[in-house]
């Protein structure tokens, strides 16, 4: 206990000796700032993380890239999740396949063609069997690079860059040749991220990103739980000092 501007308190102990009590830092309420790795956007409604990859890849290569980061091409469970995606700023760079006012991403649906007579007829399917997602897109706009031999087309979600269009949720669904190159949207479960931006596996101890480098927690379902905090004694013989924001009980003395 004590205030940080008090160096020590003197009390008379047994036998008249002086007992010195040093002030320690008082534990503060913990605020966790990240549940996704750097570059990913977190959505509380699905406890998921989302990231757009700008390197143009065909649909099948995009699937593998998402799998390498423990995710999959994004599918959506409800309109609220889709609205969250449409409202994001995705830090787009200027690429040959990205227009300034709009952009398209591969997402995790495929359009199965059942009839090619007078007009294309078919239905959307979730690309990954066993997925719990129930949201399916409306009828698509068909891409220009379609092949007459293809019976399966892949989904692109088109959204807009201008803030007024983005916040109104305007968007389109395209059924495109799966071998066209495009940006793509990956989705993964939220995860534990430590103070140095490393991803932490389930059940491991870690220090969460936040404002307390002396916190040790257990990662459970992407959340820090059962946290224990260490309290540090201030450095001796140093009047002015700075705490290291990422190392527990590490100080830099600022005295001349």
C-alpha positions in Angstrom: 0.0 0.0 0.0 1.0 3.6 -0.2 1.3 6.4 -2.7 4.0 6.5 -5.4 5.3 9.9 -4.3 6.1 8.6 -0.8 9.6 7.0 -0.7 9.3 5.2 2.6 7.7 5.2 6.0 9.5 4.8 9.3 8.0 2.9 12.2 9.5 1.9 15.5 9.7 -1.9 15.6 10.4 -4.1 18.6 13.6 -3.1 20.4 13.6 0.4 19.0 15.0 -0.6 15.5 13.8 1.3 12.5 11.6 -0.6 10.1 11.5 0.7 6.5 8.5 0.0 4.2 9.0 0.6 0.5 6.1 1.6 -1.7 5.1 -0.8 -4.5 3.1 -0.1 -7.6 -0.7 -0.5 -7.0 -2.4 -2.9 -9.3 -4.8 -1.2 -11.8 -7.9 -2.5 -13.5 -6.8 -4.6 -16.5 -7.9 -3.6 -20.0 -7.1 -6.0 -22.8 -6.6 -4.2 -26.1 -6.2 -7.0 -28.7 -7.8 -10.3 -29.6 -6.4 -10.5 -33.1 -2.9 -10.5 -34.5 -1.6 -7.3 -36.1 -3.3 -6.5 -39.4 -6.5 -8.3 -38.4 -9.9 -6.7 -37.6 -11.8 -8.1 -34.6 -15.6 -8.5 -34.5 -17.1 -9.3 -31.1 -20.4 -10.7 -32.5 -18.7 -13.8 -33.9 -15.5 -13.7 -31.8 -13.6 -13.7 -35.1 -10.7 -12.0 -36.8 -10.7 -10.8 -40.5 -7.9 -9.8 -42.8 -7.8 -8.8 -46.5 -4.8 -10.1 -48.5 -4.0 -7.8 -51.4 -1.7 -10.1 -53.3 -3.8 -11.3 -56.2 -4.3 -15.0 -56.1 -6.8 -17.4 -57.7 -9.5 -18.9 -55.5 -7.6 -22.2 -54.7 -4.4 -20.4 -53.8 -6.3 -18.0 -51.6 -7.9 -21.0 -49.8 -4.4 -22.3 -49.0 -3.1 -19.0 -47.8 -6.0 -18.6 -45.4 -5.4 -22.2 -44.1 -1.7 -21.4 -43.4 -2.8 -18.7 -40.9 -5.3 -21.1 -39.2 -8.3 -19.6 -41.0 -10.5 -20.0 -44.1 -12.0 -17.8 -46.8 -14.6 -15.7 -45.0 -18.3 -16.8 -44.8 -20.9 -14.9 -42.9 -23.4 -16.0 -40.3 -25.7 -13.0 -40.3 -26.3 -9.6 -41.9 -24.7 -7.9 -38.9 -21.4 -9.6 -39.6 -21.6 -8.6 -43.3 -22.3 -5.0 -42.3 -19.2 -5.0 -40.1 -17.1 -6.2 -43.0 -18.5 -3.6 -45.4 -17.8 -0.8 -42.9 -14.1 -1.6 -42.4 -11.2 0.3 -44.0 -9.0 -2.4 -45.3 -5.8 -0.3 -46.0 -6.0 -1.1 -49.7 -3.0 -0.3 -51.8 -3.2 0.5 -55.5 -3.0 -2.7 -57.5 -3.7 -3.5 -61.0 -6.8 -5.5 -60.0 -8.1 -3.0 -57.5 -10.1 0.1 -58.6 -9.9 3.2 -56.6 -13.6 3.4 -55.8 -14.4 -0.3 -55.3 -12.7 -3.6 -54.6 -13.6 -7.3 -54.8 -12.5 -10.1 -52.5 -12.7 -13.9 -52.8 -15.0 -15.2 -50.0 -15.9 -18.7 -49.0 -18.8 -19.5 -51.3 -19.2 -21.3 -54.6 -22.0 -21.0 -57.2 -22.9 -24.4 -58.7 -24.5 -24.1 -62.2 -27.4 -26.5 -62.8 -28.7 -25.2 -66.1 -27.1 -23.3 -69.0 -30.1 -23.1 -71.4 -31.4 -19.6 -71.9 -29.9 -18.2 -68.7 -27.5 -19.5 -66.1 -29.3 -21.2 -63.3 -27.8 -22.6 -60.1 -27.4 -22.1 -56.4 -24.8 -21.0 -53.8 -23.1 -23.4 -51.5 -20.7 -22.9 -48.6 -17.3 -23.9 -49.9 -16.4 -25.9 -46.8 -18.6 -28.9 -45.9 -19.5 -29.0 -42.3 -19.4 -25.3 -41.8 -22.0 -23.9 -39.4 -22.6 -20.8 -41.5 -26.2 -20.4 -42.8 -26.0 -17.1 -44.6 -26.1 -17.6 -48.4 -25.7 -14.7 -50.9 -28.5 -13.5 -53.2 -28.4 -14.1 -56.9 -25.0 -13.1 -58.3 -23.7 -11.0 -61.1 -21.8 -13.2 -63.5 -18.2 -12.3 -64.2 -16.9 -11.6 -67.7 -14.2 -14.2 -67.6 -16.5 -17.3 -67.4 -15.7 -20.5 -69.3 -18.4 -22.5 -70.9 -16.9 -25.6 -69.4 -17.0 -24.5 -65.8 -19.9 -25.8 -63.7 -18.6 -24.2 -60.5 -17.9 -20.5 -60.1 -16.4 -18.8 -57.0 -17.8 -15.9 -55.0 -16.4 -12.4 -55.0 -17.8 -9.8 -52.6 -17.6 -6.3 -54.0 -17.7 -3.3 -51.7 -16.9 0.4 -52.0 -14.0 2.5 -50.8 -15.8 5.9 -50.5 -17.0 6.4 -46.9 -20.5 7.4 -47.8 -21.0 4.3 -49.9 -19.2 2.1 -47.4 -21.3 3.1 -44.4 -24.5 2.6 -46.3 -23.5 -1.0 -46.8 -23.7 -1.0 -50.6 -22.2 -4.2 -52.1 -22.6 -6.7 -54.8 -22.0 -10.5 -55.2 -20.2 -11.8 -58.2 -19.8 -15.4 -59.5 -16.4 -15.4 -61.2 -14.0 -17.8 -62.8 -12.1 -19.4 -59.9 -8.8 -19.0 -61.7 -9.0 -15.2 -62.0 -6.7 -13.4 -59.6 -8.2 -11.3 -56.9 -7.7 -10.0 -53.3 -9.3 -12.2 -50.7 -10.8 -12.1 -47.2 -9.7 -14.6 -44.6 -11.5 -15.3 -41.3 -10.2 -17.0 -38.2 -11.2 -17.4 -34.6 -10.1 -14.8 -32.2 -6.9 -15.7 -30.4 -4.7 -14.8 -27.5 -2.0 -12.3 -28.5 0.8 -11.5 -26.1 2.4 -8.2 -25.3 5.0 -8.7 -28.0 2.4 -9.5 -30.6 3.0 -13.3 -30.6 0.0 -15.6 -31.1 -0.5 -17.9 -28.0 -1.9 -21.4 -28.2 -4.7 -22.7 -26.1 -3.8 -23.4 -22.5 -0.5 -21.6 -22.4 0.6 -18.8 -20.0 1.2 -15.4 -21.5 1.2 -11.6 -20.8 -1.7 -10.1 -22.8 -1.4 -6.9 -24.8 -2.6 -4.1 -22.6 -1.1 -1.8 -20.0 0.4 -4.2 -17.5 3.6 -6.1 -18.4 3.5 -7.9 -15.0 0.4 -9.8 -15.8 0.4 -13.6 -16.4 -2.7 -15.2 -17.8 -3.8 -18.5 -19.2 -5.2 -18.6 -22.8 -8.7 -20.1 -22.9 -10.9 -19.8 -26.0 -9.0 -16.8 -27.3 -9.4 -15.0 -24.0 -7.0 -14.3 -21.1 -8.2 -16.0 -17.9 -7.0 -16.8 -14.4 -4.6 -13.8 -14.4 -2.0 -13.2 -11.7 -0.2 -9.9 -11.4 3.3 -9.2 -9.9 3.9 -5.9 -8.0 7.3 -4.3 -8.4 9.3 -2.4 -5.8 10.5 0.9 -7.2 14.3 0.9 -8.0 16.5 1.9 -5.1 18.8 4.9 -5.3 17.0 6.4 -8.2 14.7 9.5 -7.9 13.4 9.6 -11.5 12.8 6.5 -13.5 10.8 5.1 -16.4 9.1 1.7 -16.4 9.6 -0.5 -19.4 6.2 -1.0 -21.1 6.9 -4.5 -22.2 9.2 -6.0 -19.5 8.0 -6.7 -16.0 9.9 -4.9 -13.1 12.4 -3.4 -15.5 13.2 0.3 -15.0 15.4 2.9 -16.6 16.9 5.4 -14.2 16.6 9.0 -15.5 18.7 10.7 -12.8 21.7 12.8 -14.1 
